[in-house]
Amino acid sequence: MAQALNAPAPAATRPAHRTALTGAAVAGPSFLLLGAAQGLARDGFDFTRNALSQLALGESGWIQTVNFLLTGTLLLAGATGLRRTLRGGPGNTWGPVLLGVFGASFWAAAAFPADAGAGFPAGSPDPLTTSGHGTAHMVAGTVGYLALCAAFPVLARPLAARGHRGWAVASRLAPVVVLAGFTSSAASVLAFTAGAGLGLLWLTAVLVRLGTARTPS
């Protein structure tokens, strides 16, 4: 009996929804890091002319396809974790839904690869017309990032409710920067990449902040 009373208590396990939210927070930086590494390593890829999506083309394209699939999986799982984190509070419905749409867009981007062009894969000329899968890829990206931009002001509400008013203001302004990068894509692919990357990184920051913030009483 004495031995039972003196036995150490079992270690507390991390709640599953916290783990899922952490995975979603990691998704953006890991996607960008793996994309940047591939862009530096693959012949013919130029960050000023080529989008990261084009890395799914060519002999080593499977790496970027896996990158899309893994990122989408982490974001979709994170949507369930976000629902538990925000349970009963502001943003608890549309925040997870919009994050889930964003995650699903990565799966769609993997299923429908971008068109070759602007010299990548090495030597590829610019296409005269956009293919069906190229169009689907662009639609998936557009829908996904519009969902992300809509999610930021939604998630500003629980941030404000937890006392992080500066974070809430920044979340309402983040879509402006992301959309500015998208609208500049015709003139500069690098601006498009920067806008998309900033959206991913701000999502990481918001998810980490929500995951560690005290729930309002």
N, C-alpha and C positions, 0 to 999 in steps of 0.2 A: 504493500500500500504506500509506504514511504517513498519507495523507488518511483512509483507512478506519479506521486505528487511532485517529486523533484525532477521528473523528466522534462527536458527542454521542450518548449512549445514549438509546433511545426512552423516553418518559415511562411510568412504571408505571401500569397501568390498575387501576382500583378493581375488586376482585372482584365478580362479579355478585351473590353472596349477600349481600355487605355493602350493596350498593345496594338490594336487595329488603328487607333488614332496616330500612334507613333509611326507605324508603317506608312500611313498616308503622308505624314510630315517628311519622311525620308524620301518619298517617291520623287519629288521634284528635283532636289539636289543630285540624287543618283542618276536620274534621267539625263540631266545636263552634263554631269561629269563624264558619263559613259559616251554621250554624244560628242563632247569636246575631244575626248581621247581618240575616238574613231576619226573625227574630222582631221586631227593632226597626223594620223597614221595612214590614212587612205590616199592613194595617188589620185590627183586631179580634183580633190575637194578643196573648195575655197570658201571660207566663211563669209566673204563679202559678196559671193555670187550664188552660193548654194544653201538651201535650207537643211536643217538636221534631218528632216523627213526623208531626204534623198539618200541618206546613208543606208536605208533599207534595200537599196538597189545594188546589183552587182554580186560578185562572188562571196563577199563577206556580209552581204545584206542581212543575213539571218540574225546577226548580232543586234542590229537596230530593231528588227522585228520583235525579238525577244524583249528588248528594252521597252518597246511600246506595250507589249502584253503584260510584262511585270509591273510597269507603272500603272496601267489601267487596273490591274488586280489589287494593288495596294490602295489605290484611291477608292475603289468600290468597297473594299473591306473597311476603309477608313470612314466611309459614309455611314456604315452601321455603328461604328464607334462614336462618331459625332452625334448621332441620334441619341445614344445613351448619355453622352456627356451633356447635351443640352436638354435632356428630358424635363418636360414641364416648364421650360423657360422660353424666352424669345428666340426665334429662329430655329426651333427644334423640328419644324416640318420642312421648310423650304431649303434650309442650309444643307441637310443631308441629301435631299433630292437633287439639288444643283451640283453638289460634289459628285454624286453618283453619275449624273449625265456627263460631267467632265471626265470621269474615269472611263465610262463606256466609249467616249470619243477616241481614246487611245487604242482600244480594241478595234474600233472601226478603222482607224488609221493603219493598224497592222494588217487588217484584212484587205484594204484597198491602198496599195502603195502609190506614192507620188510618181509623177512622170520624170523620166530622165531629161536632162537639159543643162544648159549653162556649163558645159564641159564635164559633167559628172553623170554616170561613171565616165572615167577618163575618155575624152574624145567625143562625147555625146553632143550632137548639135541641139539647138533649141527646137522643140517640136512645133510643127506648123499648126496643129490643133491639140486640144486637151482630150486625153483618152477618157473613157468612162470611169475607169478606176481612179484616174487622176482627179476627175471631178468629184467623185465620191470622197476621196481623201480630203480635198479642200472643204467640202461641205461638212465633213466630220470635224475637222479642225475648227471651222467657223462656229458650228453649234457648240462644240466643247468649250471654246474660249468665251463665247457669249454667256454660257452657263456659269463659267468661273467669274466673269465680270459681274454677273447678277448675284452670285454668292457673296461677294465681298461686302456690299452694303447690308445684306441679310445678316451676315456674321458680325457686322458692326454693332448690332443690337445687343447680343449677349456680351460682347466686349464692353460696351458701355454699362450694361447692367452689373458687370463685375468690377466696375470702377476704373476701367482702362479707357478713358475718354480719348486720349491721344491716339491710341491704337484704333479706336472706332473712327476717328476722323481720317486717319491714314487709309483705312479700309474703304472708306467712301471715295477717296481720291485715287486709289490704286487702279480702278477700271479706266480712268482717263489716260493713264500712262500706257496701260496695256493696249487699249484701243488706238492710241496714237501710233504705237509701233505697227499695228495691223494696217492702219490706213496709209502708212509710209512704205508698205512692202513693195509697191510698184516701183518706187524710186530707190529703195535700199533694202536688200534682204537682211543685212546686218541689223537694221532698225527693227524689222519684224522679229528676228531671233531675240534681240534684246527685250522687246516688249513681252514676248511669250515667256522668256526666261524669268523676267521680273515677276510675272504673274505666278509662276511656279514657286519662286522663292518667297513671295509674300504669303502665298497659301501656307507654306511651311511655317513661317513665323506666326501666322494667325492660329494654326492648329496647335502649335507648341504652347502659345499663350493661353488658349482655351483649355488645353489639357492640364495645365499647371495652375490655372487661376482658381481661387476659392469660389465655390458656388454661392450665389447670393442667397441670403436667408429670407 
